[in-house]
Amino acid sequence: MLHDRGAVASGADAHQVERPPRYSSKGGDEVGELRWKIQPQRSSSAALVHRWDCALYPVEGGFLNREEAVIAMTEPDIEACQICRPETGFVDG
């Protein structure tokens, strides 16, 4: 296995991965903006919409904005997670 001596000398880690930018504490691009995610359908259950921070479906990336989440919830084969209740984020506050 070859190593880049310049990277080692400069202190760079060859296994370091560039991370995407962080968002606000609520998960949106702007303060107060929420994000949602869709868990794909399984053979025994419908696809589920989750809030961005739902521990039942802990994935990074692929988030939906409010408009996309509202549209997803109108689809007959997509349901809301009963734990994080993503529809509560649709209310303007």
HTML snippet that shows the backbone in 3Dmol.js (N, CA, C, O; Angstrom):
<script src="https://3Dmol.org/build/3Dmol-min.js"></script>
<div id="view" style="width:600px;height:400px;position:relative"></div>
<script>
const pdb = `
ATOM      1  N   MET A   1       0.843  -1.181   0.000  1.00  0.00           N
ATOM      2  CA  MET A   1       0.000   0.000   0.000  1.00  0.00           C
ATOM      3  C   MET A   1       0.886   1.241   0.000  1.00  0.00           C
ATOM      4  O   MET A   1       1.805   1.342   0.813  1.00  0.00           O
ATOM      5  N   LEU A   2       0.628   2.170  -0.886  1.00  0.00           N
ATOM      6  CA  LEU A   2       1.428   3.388  -0.994  1.00  0.00           C
ATOM      7  C   LEU A   2       0.787   4.509  -0.196  1.00  0.00           C
ATOM      8  O   LEU A   2      -0.437   4.624  -0.135  1.00  0.00           O
ATOM      9  N   HIS A   3       1.627   5.333   0.414  1.00  0.00           N
ATOM     10  CA  HIS A   3       1.141   6.477   1.180  1.00  0.00           C
ATOM     11  C   HIS A   3       1.700   7.748   0.576  1.00  0.00           C
ATOM     12  O   HIS A   3       2.826   7.767   0.077  1.00  0.00           O
ATOM     13  N   ASP A   4       0.927   8.791   0.620  1.00  0.00           N
ATOM     14  CA  ASP A   4       1.373  10.103   0.173  1.00  0.00           C
ATOM     15  C   ASP A   4       2.160  10.733   1.313  1.00  0.00           C
ATOM     16  O   ASP A   4       1.583  11.173   2.307  1.00  0.00           O
ATOM     17  N   ARG A   5       3.482  10.774   1.165  1.00  0.00           N
ATOM     18  CA  ARG A   5       4.322  11.303   2.235  1.00  0.00           C
ATOM     19  C   ARG A   5       4.005  12.767   2.528  1.00  0.00           C
ATOM     20  O   ARG A   5       4.133  13.204   3.672  1.00  0.00           O
ATOM     21  N   GLY A   6       3.600  13.519   1.534  1.00  0.00           N
ATOM     22  CA  GLY A   6       3.242  14.918   1.753  1.00  0.00           C
ATOM     23  C   GLY A   6       2.027  15.048   2.660  1.00  0.00           C
ATOM     24  O   GLY A   6       1.960  15.941   3.505  1.00  0.00           O
ATOM     25  N   ALA A   7       1.061  14.139   2.472  1.00  0.00           N
ATOM     26  CA  ALA A   7      -0.142  14.174   3.304  1.00  0.00           C
ATOM     27  C   ALA A   7       0.196  13.823   4.743  1.00  0.00           C
ATOM     28  O   ALA A   7      -0.327  14.431   5.676  1.00  0.00           O
ATOM     29  N   VAL A   8       1.077  12.833   4.921  1.00  0.00           N
ATOM     30  CA  VAL A   8       1.453  12.429   6.269  1.00  0.00           C
ATOM     31  C   VAL A   8       2.252  13.536   6.939  1.00  0.00           C
ATOM     32  O   VAL A   8       2.049  13.840   8.115  1.00  0.00           O
ATOM     33  N   ALA A   9       3.168  14.139   6.175  1.00  0.00           N
ATOM     34  CA  ALA A   9       4.006  15.202   6.730  1.00  0.00           C
ATOM     35  C   ALA A   9       3.178  16.415   7.133  1.00  0.00           C
ATOM     36  O   ALA A   9       3.503  17.098   8.105  1.00  0.00           O
ATOM     37  N   SER A  10       2.105  16.683   6.385  1.00  0.00           N
ATOM     38  CA  SER A  10       1.290  17.854   6.703  1.00  0.00           C
ATOM     39  C   SER A  10       0.255  17.570   7.784  1.00  0.00           C
ATOM     40  O   SER A  10      -0.467  18.469   8.214  1.00  0.00           O
ATOM     41  N   GLY A  11       0.186  16.311   8.223  1.00  0.00           N
ATOM     42  CA  GLY A  11      -0.757  15.963   9.279  1.00  0.00           C
ATOM     43  C   GLY A  11      -2.113  15.532   8.756  1.00  0.00           C
ATOM     44  O   GLY A  11      -3.009  15.279   9.561  1.00  0.00           O
ATOM     45  N   ALA A  12      -2.310  15.435   7.447  1.00  0.00           N
ATOM     46  CA  ALA A  12      -3.591  15.011   6.874  1.00  0.00           C
ATOM     47  C   ALA A  12      -3.762  13.512   7.063  1.00  0.00           C
ATOM     48  O   ALA A  12      -2.798  12.762   6.902  1.00  0.00           O
ATOM     49  N   ASP A  13      -4.927  13.069   7.390  1.00  0.00           N
ATOM     50  CA  ASP A  13      -5.229  11.665   7.578  1.00  0.00           C
ATOM     51  C   ASP A  13      -5.751  11.105   6.262  1.00  0.00           C
ATOM     52  O   ASP A  13      -6.704  11.638   5.695  1.00  0.00           O
ATOM     53  N   ALA A  14      -5.133  10.038   5.776  1.00  0.00           N
ATOM     54  CA  ALA A  14      -5.532   9.443   4.498  1.00  0.00           C
ATOM     55  C   ALA A  14      -6.949   8.899   4.550  1.00  0.00           C
ATOM     56  O   ALA A  14      -7.597   8.757   3.514  1.00  0.00           O
ATOM     57  N   HIS A  15      -7.438   8.593   5.751  1.00  0.00           N
ATOM     58  CA  HIS A  15      -8.784   8.042   5.898  1.00  0.00           C
ATOM     59  C   HIS A  15      -9.823   9.099   6.227  1.00  0.00           C
ATOM     60  O   HIS A  15     -10.994   8.775   6.420  1.00  0.00           O
ATOM     61  N   GLN A  16      -9.419  10.338   6.293  1.00  0.00           N
ATOM     62  CA  GLN A  16     -10.332  11.420   6.635  1.00  0.00           C
ATOM     63  C   GLN A  16     -11.305  11.650   5.483  1.00  0.00           C
ATOM     64  O   GLN A  16     -10.900  11.731   4.323  1.00  0.00           O
ATOM     65  N   VAL A  17     -12.573  11.752   5.809  1.00  0.00           N
ATOM     66  CA  VAL A  17     -13.616  11.940   4.801  1.00  0.00           C
ATOM     67  C   VAL A  17     -14.161  13.353   4.926  1.00  0.00           C
ATOM     68  O   VAL A  17     -14.415  13.839   6.028  1.00  0.00           O
ATOM     69  N   GLU A  18     -14.337  14.005   3.788  1.00  0.00           N
ATOM     70  CA  GLU A  18     -14.912  15.350   3.805  1.00  0.00           C
ATOM     71  C   GLU A  18     -16.387  15.256   4.157  1.00  0.00           C
ATOM     72  O   GLU A  18     -17.127  14.501   3.525  1.00  0.00           O
ATOM     73  N   ARG A  19     -16.820  16.003   5.148  1.00  0.00           N
ATOM     74  CA  ARG A  19     -18.206  15.960   5.613  1.00  0.00           C
ATOM     75  C   ARG A  19     -19.016  17.079   4.964  1.00  0.00           C
ATOM     76  O   ARG A  19     -18.481  18.140   4.643  1.00  0.00           O
ATOM     77  N   PRO A  20     -20.322  16.829   4.771  1.00  0.00           N
ATOM     78  CA  PRO A  20     -21.180  17.889   4.232  1.00  0.00           C
ATOM     79  C   PRO A  20     -21.330  19.012   5.241  1.00  0.00           C
ATOM     80  O   PRO A  20     -21.078  18.810   6.429  1.00  0.00           O
ATOM     81  N   PRO A  21     -21.735  20.191   4.792  1.00  0.00           N
ATOM     82  CA  PRO A  21     -21.908  21.309   5.731  1.00  0.00           C
ATOM     83  C   PRO A  21     -22.980  21.006   6.759  1.00  0.00           C
ATOM     84  O   PRO A  21     -23.939  20.288   6.477  1.00  0.00           O
ATOM     85  N   ARG A  22     -22.814  21.559   7.957  1.00  0.00           N
ATOM     86  CA  ARG A  22     -23.814  21.380   9.016  1.00  0.00           C
ATOM     87  C   ARG A  22     -24.942  22.380   8.832  1.00  0.00           C
ATOM     88  O   ARG A  22     -24.760  23.459   8.269  1.00  0.00           O
ATOM     89  N   TYR A  23     -26.110  21.994   9.321  1.00  0.00           N
ATOM     90  CA  TYR A  23     -27.284  22.850   9.233  1.00  0.00           C
ATOM     91  C   TYR A  23     -27.680  23.311  10.625  1.00  0.00           C
ATOM     92  O   TYR A  23     -27.016  22.978  11.607  1.00  0.00           O
ATOM     93  N   SER A  24     -28.736  24.058  10.708  1.00  0.00           N
ATOM     94  CA  SER A  24     -29.203  24.545  12.009  1.00  0.00           C
ATOM     95  C   SER A  24     -29.593  23.376  12.905  1.00  0.00           C
ATOM     96  O   SER A  24     -29.716  22.247  12.431  1.00  0.00           O
ATOM     97  N   SER A  25     -29.784  23.633  14.169  1.00  0.00           N
ATOM     98  CA  SER A  25     -30.111  22.579  15.128  1.00  0.00           C
ATOM     99  C   SER A  25     -31.439  21.896  14.815  1.00  0.00           C
ATOM    100  O   SER A  25     -31.692  20.793  15.300  1.00  0.00           O
ATOM    101  N   LYS A  26     -32.274  22.522  14.025  1.00  0.00           N
ATOM    102  CA  LYS A  26     -33.551  21.916  13.654  1.00  0.00           C
ATOM    103  C   LYS A  26     -33.444  21.146  12.345  1.00  0.00           C
ATOM    104  O   LYS A  26     -34.430  20.569  11.887  1.00  0.00           O
ATOM    105  N   GLY A  27     -32.278  21.129  11.747  1.00  0.00           N
ATOM    106  CA  GLY A  27     -32.076  20.310  10.565  1.00  0.00           C
ATOM    107  C   GLY A  27     -32.250  21.017   9.244  1.00  0.00           C
ATOM    108  O   GLY A  27     -31.987  20.408   8.207  1.00  0.00           O
ATOM    109  N   GLY A  28     -32.674  22.260   9.215  1.00  0.00           N
ATOM    110  CA  GLY A  28     -32.898  22.958   7.955  1.00  0.00           C
ATOM    111  C   GLY A  28     -31.716  23.800   7.529  1.00  0.00           C
ATOM    112  O   GLY A  28     -30.754  23.963   8.279  1.00  0.00           O
ATOM    113  N   ASP A  29     -31.791  24.328   6.332  1.00  0.00           N
ATOM    114  CA  ASP A  29     -30.745  25.203   5.822  1.00  0.00           C
ATOM    115  C   ASP A  29     -30.748  26.535   6.555  1.00  0.00           C
ATOM    116  O   ASP A  29     -29.695  27.147   6.733  1.00  0.00           O
ATOM    117  N   GLU A  30     -31.886  26.977   6.969  1.00  0.00           N
ATOM    118  CA  GLU A  30     -32.046  28.240   7.682  1.00  0.00           C
ATOM    119  C   GLU A  30     -32.511  27.942   9.101  1.00  0.00           C
ATOM    120  O   GLU A  30     -33.093  26.889   9.360  1.00  0.00           O
ATOM    121  N   VAL A  31     -32.255  28.861  10.011  1.00  0.00           N
ATOM    122  CA  VAL A  31     -32.709  28.681  11.384  1.00  0.00           C
ATOM    123  C   VAL A  31     -34.229  28.571  11.378  1.00  0.00           C
ATOM    124  O   VAL A  31     -34.914  29.409  10.791  1.00  0.00           O
ATOM    125  N   GLY A  32     -34.750  27.549  12.023  1.00  0.00           N
ATOM    126  CA  GLY A  32     -36.189  27.346  12.093  1.00  0.00           C
ATOM    127  C   GLY A  32     -36.748  26.505  10.968  1.00  0.00           C
ATOM    128  O   GLY A  32     -37.927  26.154  11.005  1.00  0.00           O
ATOM    129  N   GLU A  33     -35.947  26.166   9.961  1.00  0.00           N
ATOM    130  CA  GLU A  33     -36.423  25.357   8.845  1.00  0.00           C
ATOM    131  C   GLU A  33     -36.193  23.883   9.154  1.00  0.00           C
ATOM    132  O   GLU A  33     -35.071  23.481   9.459  1.00  0.00           O
ATOM    133  N   LEU A  34     -37.244  23.082   9.078  1.00  0.00           N
ATOM    134  CA  LEU A  34     -37.147  21.655   9.358  1.00  0.00           C
ATOM    135  C   LEU A  34     -36.888  20.868   8.084  1.00  0.00           C
ATOM    136  O   LEU A  34     -37.124  21.349   6.976  1.00  0.00           O
ATOM    137  N   ARG A  35     -36.396  19.644   8.264  1.00  0.00           N
ATOM    138  CA  ARG A  35     -36.201  18.727   7.144  1.00  0.00           C
ATOM    139  C   ARG A  35     -36.837  17.390   7.508  1.00  0.00           C
ATOM    140  O   ARG A  35     -37.044  17.087   8.683  1.00  0.00           O
ATOM    141  N   TRP A  36     -37.138  16.609   6.503  1.00  0.00           N
ATOM    142  CA  TRP A  36     -37.749  15.303   6.673  1.00  0.00           C
ATOM    143  C   TRP A  36     -36.994  14.298   5.831  1.00  0.00           C
ATOM    144  O   TRP A  36     -36.173  14.677   4.995  1.00  0.00           O
ATOM    145  N   LYS A  37     -37.267  13.003   6.046  1.00  0.00           N
ATOM    146  CA  LYS A  37     -36.647  11.938   5.260  1.00  0.00           C
ATOM    147  C   LYS A  37     -37.667  10.823   5.068  1.00  0.00           C
ATOM    148  O   LYS A  37     -38.588  10.663   5.869  1.00  0.00           O
ATOM    149  N   ILE A  38     -37.491  10.058   4.004  1.00  0.00           N
ATOM    150  CA  ILE A  38     -38.406   8.955   3.707  1.00  0.00           C
ATOM    151  C   ILE A  38     -37.671   7.635   3.868  1.00  0.00           C
ATOM    152  O   ILE A  38     -36.609   7.417   3.285  1.00  0.00           O
ATOM    153  N   GLN A  39     -38.266   6.756   4.677  1.00  0.00           N
ATOM    154  CA  GLN A  39     -37.758   5.398   4.816  1.00  0.00           C
ATOM    155  C   GLN A  39     -38.441   4.561   3.743  1.00  0.00           C
ATOM    156  O   GLN A  39     -39.670   4.509   3.692  1.00  0.00           O
ATOM    157  N   PRO A  40     -37.666   3.905   2.884  1.00  0.00           N
ATOM    158  CA  PRO A  40     -38.276   3.130   1.793  1.00  0.00           C
ATOM    159  C   PRO A  40     -39.231   2.053   2.297  1.00  0.00           C
ATOM    160  O   PRO A  40     -39.111   1.561   3.419  1.00  0.00           O
ATOM    161  N   GLN A  41     -40.170   1.707   1.445  1.00  0.00           N
ATOM    162  CA  GLN A  41     -41.171   0.695   1.767  1.00  0.00           C
ATOM    163  C   GLN A  41     -40.500  -0.665   1.947  1.00  0.00           C
ATOM    164  O   GLN A  41     -39.598  -1.034   1.195  1.00  0.00           O
ATOM    165  N   ARG A  42     -40.954  -1.393   2.947  1.00  0.00           N
ATOM    166  CA  ARG A  42     -40.523  -2.777   3.154  1.00  0.00           C
ATOM    167  C   ARG A  42     -41.642  -3.689   2.690  1.00  0.00           C
ATOM    168  O   ARG A  42     -42.768  -3.240   2.473  1.00  0.00           O
ATOM    169  N   SER A  43     -41.341  -4.948   2.540  1.00  0.00           N
ATOM    170  CA  SER A  43     -42.360  -5.875   2.033  1.00  0.00           C
ATOM    171  C   SER A  43     -43.589  -5.948   2.932  1.00  0.00           C
ATOM    172  O   SER A  43     -44.692  -6.200   2.448  1.00  0.00           O
ATOM    173  N   SER A  44     -43.413  -5.729   4.238  1.00  0.00           N
ATOM    174  CA  SER A  44     -44.539  -5.872   5.160  1.00  0.00           C
ATOM    175  C   SER A  44     -45.114  -4.547   5.653  1.00  0.00           C
ATOM    176  O   SER A  44     -46.039  -4.548   6.465  1.00  0.00           O
ATOM    177  N   SER A  45     -44.587  -3.416   5.180  1.00  0.00           N
ATOM    178  CA  SER A  45     -45.089  -2.131   5.666  1.00  0.00           C
ATOM    179  C   SER A  45     -44.943  -1.038   4.608  1.00  0.00           C
ATOM    180  O   SER A  45     -44.217  -1.192   3.626  1.00  0.00           O
ATOM    181  N   ALA A  46     -45.639   0.049   4.831  1.00  0.00           N
ATOM    182  CA  ALA A  46     -45.591   1.196   3.915  1.00  0.00           C
ATOM    183  C   ALA A  46     -44.293   1.974   4.097  1.00  0.00           C
ATOM    184  O   ALA A  46     -43.604   1.815   5.105  1.00  0.00           O
ATOM    185  N   ALA A  47     -43.965   2.806   3.130  1.00  0.00           N
ATOM    186  CA  ALA A  47     -42.854   3.740   3.292  1.00  0.00           C
ATOM    187  C   ALA A  47     -43.259   4.743   4.364  1.00  0.00           C
ATOM    188  O   ALA A  47     -44.442   5.040   4.528  1.00  0.00           O
ATOM    189  N   LEU A  48     -42.266   5.271   5.101  1.00  0.00           N
ATOM    190  CA  LEU A  48     -42.565   6.186   6.198  1.00  0.00           C
ATOM    191  C   LEU A  48     -41.834   7.508   6.031  1.00  0.00           C
ATOM    192  O   LEU A  48     -40.671   7.545   5.629  1.00  0.00           O
ATOM    193  N   VAL A  49     -42.533   8.594   6.348  1.00  0.00           N
ATOM    194  CA  VAL A  49     -41.906   9.912   6.430  1.00  0.00           C
ATOM    195  C   VAL A  49     -41.511  10.122   7.884  1.00  0.00           C
ATOM    196  O   VAL A  49     -42.309   9.899   8.795  1.00  0.00           O
ATOM    197  N   HIS A  50     -40.252  10.560   8.092  1.00  0.00           N
ATOM    198  CA  HIS A  50     -39.730  10.829   9.427  1.00  0.00           C
ATOM    199  C   HIS A  50     -39.247  12.269   9.503  1.00  0.00           C
ATOM    200  O   HIS A  50     -38.930  12.870   8.476  1.00  0.00           O
ATOM    201  N   ARG A  51     -39.187  12.825  10.700  1.00  0.00           N
ATOM    202  CA  ARG A  51     -38.490  14.089  10.923  1.00  0.00           C
ATOM    203  C   ARG A  51     -37.008  13.807  10.758  1.00  0.00           C
ATOM    204  O   ARG A  51     -36.581  12.661  10.902  1.00  0.00           O
ATOM    205  N   TRP A  52     -36.218  14.823  10.460  1.00  0.00           N
ATOM    206  CA  TRP A  52     -34.794  14.662  10.172  1.00  0.00           C
ATOM    207  C   TRP A  52     -34.032  13.979  11.292  1.00  0.00           C
ATOM    208  O   TRP A  52     -33.036  13.306  11.027  1.00  0.00           O
ATOM    209  N   ASP A  53     -34.472  14.132  12.544  1.00  0.00           N
ATOM    210  CA  ASP A  53     -33.723  13.611  13.680  1.00  0.00           C
ATOM    211  C   ASP A  53     -34.335  12.357  14.299  1.00  0.00           C
ATOM    212  O   ASP A  53     -33.961  11.981  15.410  1.00  0.00           O
ATOM    213  N   CYS A  54     -35.263  11.704  13.609  1.00  0.00           N
ATOM    214  CA  CYS A  54     -35.914  10.509  14.154  1.00  0.00           C
ATOM    215  C   CYS A  54     -34.901   9.368  14.295  1.00  0.00           C
ATOM    216  O   CYS A  54     -34.230   8.997  13.332  1.00  0.00           O
ATOM    217  N   ALA A  55     -34.804   8.832  15.485  1.00  0.00           N
ATOM    218  CA  ALA A  55     -33.852   7.748  15.770  1.00  0.00           C
ATOM    219  C   ALA A  55     -34.267   6.417  15.149  1.00  0.00           C
ATOM    220  O   ALA A  55     -33.447   5.503  15.060  1.00  0.00           O
ATOM    221  N   LEU A  56     -35.517   6.289  14.720  1.00  0.00           N
ATOM    222  CA  LEU A  56     -35.945   5.033  14.105  1.00  0.00           C
ATOM    223  C   LEU A  56     -35.376   4.843  12.706  1.00  0.00           C
ATOM    224  O   LEU A  56     -35.303   3.713  12.221  1.00  0.00           O
ATOM    225  N   TYR A  57     -34.978   5.911  12.058  1.00  0.00           N
ATOM    226  CA  TYR A  57     -34.393   5.825  10.714  1.00  0.00           C
ATOM    227  C   TYR A  57     -33.216   6.801  10.649  1.00  0.00           C
ATOM    228  O   TYR A  57     -33.333   7.887  10.083  1.00  0.00           O
ATOM    229  N   PRO A  58     -32.077   6.403  11.235  1.00  0.00           N
ATOM    230  CA  PRO A  58     -30.918   7.299  11.358  1.00  0.00           C
ATOM    231  C   PRO A  58     -30.038   7.322  10.113  1.00  0.00           C
ATOM    232  O   PRO A  58     -29.015   6.639  10.063  1.00  0.00           O
ATOM    233  N   VAL A  59     -30.426   8.091   9.124  1.00  0.00           N
ATOM    234  CA  VAL A  59     -29.609   8.242   7.914  1.00  0.00           C
ATOM    235  C   VAL A  59     -29.175   9.693   7.772  1.00  0.00           C
ATOM    236  O   VAL A  59     -29.826  10.602   8.287  1.00  0.00           O
ATOM    237  N   GLU A  60     -28.085   9.896   7.079  1.00  0.00           N
ATOM    238  CA  GLU A  60     -27.591  11.241   6.791  1.00  0.00           C
ATOM    239  C   GLU A  60     -27.809  11.521   5.315  1.00  0.00           C
ATOM    240  O   GLU A  60     -27.505  10.683   4.466  1.00  0.00           O
ATOM    241  N   GLY A  61     -28.329  12.686   5.012  1.00  0.00           N
ATOM    242  CA  GLY A  61     -28.501  13.087   3.622  1.00  0.00           C
ATOM    243  C   GLY A  61     -29.821  12.640   3.029  1.00  0.00           C
ATOM    244  O   GLY A  61     -30.550  11.838   3.614  1.00  0.00           O
ATOM    245  N   GLY A  62     -30.113  13.176   1.855  1.00  0.00           N
ATOM    246  CA  GLY A  62     -31.342  12.841   1.168  1.00  0.00           C
ATOM    247  C   GLY A  62     -32.575  13.427   1.813  1.00  0.00           C
ATOM    248  O   GLY A  62     -33.656  12.842   1.743  1.00  0.00           O
ATOM    249  N   PHE A  63     -32.423  14.583   2.442  1.00  0.00           N
ATOM    250  CA  PHE A  63     -33.534  15.191   3.162  1.00  0.00           C
ATOM    251  C   PHE A  63     -34.513  15.891   2.237  1.00  0.00           C
ATOM    252  O   PHE A  63     -34.155  16.334   1.145  1.00  0.00           O
ATOM    253  N   LEU A  64     -35.756  15.984   2.692  1.00  0.00           N
ATOM    254  CA  LEU A  64     -36.826  16.688   1.989  1.00  0.00           C
ATOM    255  C   LEU A  64     -37.088  18.019   2.669  1.00  0.00           C
ATOM    256  O   LEU A  64     -36.917  18.150   3.882  1.00  0.00           O
ATOM    257  N   ASN A  65     -37.505  19.012   1.884  1.00  0.00           N
ATOM    258  CA  ASN A  65     -37.953  20.257   2.505  1.00  0.00           C
ATOM    259  C   ASN A  65     -39.434  20.108   2.848  1.00  0.00           C
ATOM    260  O   ASN A  65     -40.027  19.056   2.610  1.00  0.00           O
ATOM    261  N   ARG A  66     -40.024  21.153   3.402  1.00  0.00           N
ATOM    262  CA  ARG A  66     -41.423  21.085   3.845  1.00  0.00           C
ATOM    263  C   ARG A  66     -42.365  20.733   2.700  1.00  0.00           C
ATOM    264  O   ARG A  66     -43.207  19.846   2.836  1.00  0.00           O
ATOM    265  N   GLU A  67     -42.225  21.423   1.578  1.00  0.00           N
ATOM    266  CA  GLU A  67     -43.124  21.186   0.443  1.00  0.00           C
ATOM    267  C   GLU A  67     -43.033  19.737  -0.049  1.00  0.00           C
ATOM    268  O   GLU A  67     -44.056  19.113  -0.331  1.00  0.00           O
ATOM    269  N   GLU A  68     -41.828  19.211  -0.152  1.00  0.00           N
ATOM    270  CA  GLU A  68     -41.640  17.835  -0.609  1.00  0.00           C
ATOM    271  C   GLU A  68     -42.232  16.832   0.384  1.00  0.00           C
ATOM    272  O   GLU A  68     -42.820  15.830  -0.022  1.00  0.00           O
ATOM    273  N   ALA A  69     -42.078  17.098   1.671  1.00  0.00           N
ATOM    274  CA  ALA A  69     -42.630  16.206   2.690  1.00  0.00           C
ATOM    275  C   ALA A  69     -44.155  16.212   2.664  1.00  0.00           C
ATOM    276  O   ALA A  69     -44.780  15.164   2.820  1.00  0.00           O
ATOM    277  N   VAL A  70     -44.757  17.384   2.468  1.00  0.00           N
ATOM    278  CA  VAL A  70     -46.218  17.477   2.382  1.00  0.00           C
ATOM    279  C   VAL A  70     -46.714  16.682   1.174  1.00  0.00           C
ATOM    280  O   VAL A  70     -47.705  15.959   1.271  1.00  0.00           O
ATOM    281  N   ILE A  71     -46.037  16.814   0.051  1.00  0.00           N
ATOM    282  CA  ILE A  71     -46.418  16.058  -1.149  1.00  0.00           C
ATOM    283  C   ILE A  71     -46.294  14.564  -0.900  1.00  0.00           C
ATOM    284  O   ILE A  71     -47.180  13.796  -1.275  1.00  0.00           O
ATOM    285  N   ALA A  72     -45.201  14.146  -0.270  1.00  0.00           N
ATOM    286  CA  ALA A  72     -44.995  12.720   0.019  1.00  0.00           C
ATOM    287  C   ALA A  72     -46.111  12.170   0.886  1.00  0.00           C
ATOM    288  O   ALA A  72     -46.557  11.041   0.683  1.00  0.00           O
ATOM    289  N   MET A  73     -46.567  12.956   1.851  1.00  0.00           N
ATOM    290  CA  MET A  73     -47.607  12.485   2.763  1.00  0.00           C
ATOM    291  C   MET A  73     -48.963  12.328   2.077  1.00  0.00           C
ATOM    292  O   MET A  73     -49.857  11.686   2.629  1.00  0.00           O
ATOM    293  N   THR A  74     -49.131  12.893   0.900  1.00  0.00           N
ATOM    294  CA  THR A  74     -50.391  12.726   0.169  1.00  0.00           C
ATOM    295  C   THR A  74     -50.398  11.449  -0.666  1.00  0.00           C
ATOM    296  O   THR A  74     -51.440  11.065  -1.198  1.00  0.00           O
ATOM    297  N   GLU A  75     -49.264  10.795  -0.787  1.00  0.00           N
ATOM    298  CA  GLU A  75     -49.185   9.561  -1.563  1.00  0.00           C
ATOM    299  C   GLU A  75     -49.834   8.417  -0.779  1.00  0.00           C
ATOM    300  O   GLU A  75     -49.646   8.321   0.433  1.00  0.00           O
ATOM    301  N   PRO A  76     -50.595   7.550  -1.456  1.00  0.00           N
ATOM    302  CA  PRO A  76     -51.320   6.494  -0.754  1.00  0.00           C
ATOM    303  C   PRO A  76     -50.429   5.429  -0.106  1.00  0.00           C
ATOM    304  O   PRO A  76     -50.859   4.770   0.841  1.00  0.00           O
ATOM    305  N   ASP A  77     -49.211   5.249  -0.592  1.00  0.00           N
ATOM    306  CA  ASP A  77     -48.342   4.205  -0.053  1.00  0.00           C
ATOM    307  C   ASP A  77     -47.261   4.744   0.889  1.00  0.00           C
ATOM    308  O   ASP A  77     -46.296   4.042   1.193  1.00  0.00           O
ATOM    309  N   ILE A  78     -47.420   5.988   1.351  1.00  0.00           N
ATOM    310  CA  ILE A  78     -46.485   6.593   2.299  1.00  0.00           C
ATOM    311  C   ILE A  78     -47.257   7.046   3.528  1.00  0.00           C
ATOM    312  O   ILE A  78     -48.285   7.714   3.417  1.00  0.00           O
ATOM    313  N   GLU A  79     -46.751   6.677   4.707  1.00  0.00           N
ATOM    314  CA  GLU A  79     -47.397   7.032   5.965  1.00  0.00           C
ATOM    315  C   GLU A  79     -46.442   7.830   6.840  1.00  0.00           C
ATOM    316  O   GLU A  79     -45.241   7.879   6.574  1.00  0.00           O
ATOM    317  N   ALA A  80     -46.975   8.455   7.885  1.00  0.00           N
ATOM    318  CA  ALA A  80     -46.167   9.203   8.850  1.00  0.00           C
ATOM    319  C   ALA A  80     -45.668   8.261   9.935  1.00  0.00           C
ATOM    320  O   ALA A  80     -46.394   7.366  10.368  1.00  0.00           O
ATOM    321  N   CYS A  81     -44.441   8.458  10.369  1.00  0.00           N
ATOM    322  CA  CYS A  81     -43.898   7.716  11.512  1.00  0.00           C
ATOM    323  C   CYS A  81     -44.740   8.046  12.741  1.00  0.00           C
ATOM    324  O   CYS A  81     -44.999   9.216  13.023  1.00  0.00           O
ATOM    325  N   GLN A  82     -45.162   7.030  13.461  1.00  0.00           N
ATOM    326  CA  GLN A  82     -45.997   7.236  14.649  1.00  0.00           C
ATOM    327  C   GLN A  82     -45.187   7.674  15.869  1.00  0.00           C
ATOM    328  O   GLN A  82     -45.762   8.080  16.879  1.00  0.00           O
ATOM    329  N   ILE A  83     -43.860   7.595  15.782  1.00  0.00           N
ATOM    330  CA  ILE A  83     -43.005   7.996  16.898  1.00  0.00           C
ATOM    331  C   ILE A  83     -42.630   9.480  16.804  1.00  0.00           C
ATOM    332  O   ILE A  83     -42.851  10.233  17.752  1.00  0.00           O
ATOM    333  N   CYS A  84     -42.068   9.902  15.670  1.00  0.00           N
ATOM    334  CA  CYS A  84     -41.607  11.304  15.546  1.00  0.00           C
ATOM    335  C   CYS A  84     -42.697  12.245  15.047  1.00  0.00           C
ATOM    336  O   CYS A  84     -42.550  13.462  15.152  1.00  0.00           O
ATOM    337  N   ARG A  85     -43.785  11.708  14.509  1.00  0.00           N
ATOM    338  CA  ARG A  85     -44.939  12.490  14.038  1.00  0.00           C
ATOM    339  C   ARG A  85     -44.505  13.670  13.155  1.00  0.00           C
ATOM    340  O   ARG A  85     -44.630  14.826  13.560  1.00  0.00           O
ATOM    341  N   PRO A  86     -44.001  13.382  11.962  1.00  0.00           N
ATOM    342  CA  PRO A  86     -43.471  14.436  11.096  1.00  0.00           C
ATOM    343  C   PRO A  86     -44.481  15.483  10.686  1.00  0.00           C
ATOM    344  O   PRO A  86     -44.099  16.610  10.372  1.00  0.00           O
ATOM    345  N   GLU A  87     -45.757  15.148  10.678  1.00  0.00           N
ATOM    346  CA  GLU A  87     -46.785  16.113  10.271  1.00  0.00           C
ATOM    347  C   GLU A  87     -46.874  17.302  11.227  1.00  0.00           C
ATOM    348  O   GLU A  87     -47.387  18.353  10.844  1.00  0.00           O
ATOM    349  N   THR A  88     -46.386  17.161  12.462  1.00  0.00           N
ATOM    350  CA  THR A  88     -46.419  18.283  13.394  1.00  0.00           C
ATOM    351  C   THR A  88     -45.509  19.408  12.942  1.00  0.00           C
ATOM    352  O   THR A  88     -45.704  20.552  13.352  1.00  0.00           O
ATOM    353  N   GLY A  89     -44.519  19.115  12.107  1.00  0.00           N
ATOM    354  CA  GLY A  89     -43.626  20.138  11.578  1.00  0.00           C
ATOM    355  C   GLY A  89     -44.199  20.893  10.400  1.00  0.00           C
ATOM    356  O   GLY A  89     -43.605  21.869   9.942  1.00  0.00           O
ATOM    357  N   PHE A  90     -45.356  20.455   9.897  1.00  0.00           N
ATOM    358  CA  PHE A  90     -45.969  21.140   8.760  1.00  0.00           C
ATOM    359  C   PHE A  90     -46.704  22.402   9.174  1.00  0.00           C
ATOM    360  O   PHE A  90     -47.010  23.245   8.330  1.00  0.00           O
ATOM    361  N   VAL A  91     -46.986  22.544  10.443  1.00  0.00           N
ATOM    362  CA  VAL A  91     -47.729  23.698  10.949  1.00  0.00           C
ATOM    363  C   VAL A  91     -46.798  24.887  11.008  1.00  0.00           C
ATOM    364  O   VAL A  91     -45.709  24.796  11.575  1.00  0.00           O
ATOM    365  N   ASP A  92     -47.215  26.014  10.423  1.00  0.00           N
ATOM    366  CA  ASP A  92     -46.430  27.227  10.493  1.00  0.00           C
ATOM    367  C   ASP A  92     -46.508  27.772  11.913  1.00  0.00           C
ATOM    368  O   ASP A  92     -47.580  27.831  12.515  1.00  0.00           O
ATOM    369  N   GLY A  93     -45.343  28.170  12.437  1.00  0.00           N
ATOM    370  CA  GLY A  93     -45.365  28.618  13.807  1.00  0.00           C
ATOM    371  C   GLY A  93     -44.844  29.943  13.932  1.00  0.00           C
ATOM    372  O   GLY A  93     -44.789  30.483  15.037  1.00  0.00           O
TER     373      GLY A  93
END
`;
const viewer = $3Dmol.createViewer("view");
viewer.addModel(pdb, "pdb");
viewer.setStyle({}, {cartoon: {color: "spectrum"}});
viewer.zoomTo();
viewer.render();
</script>
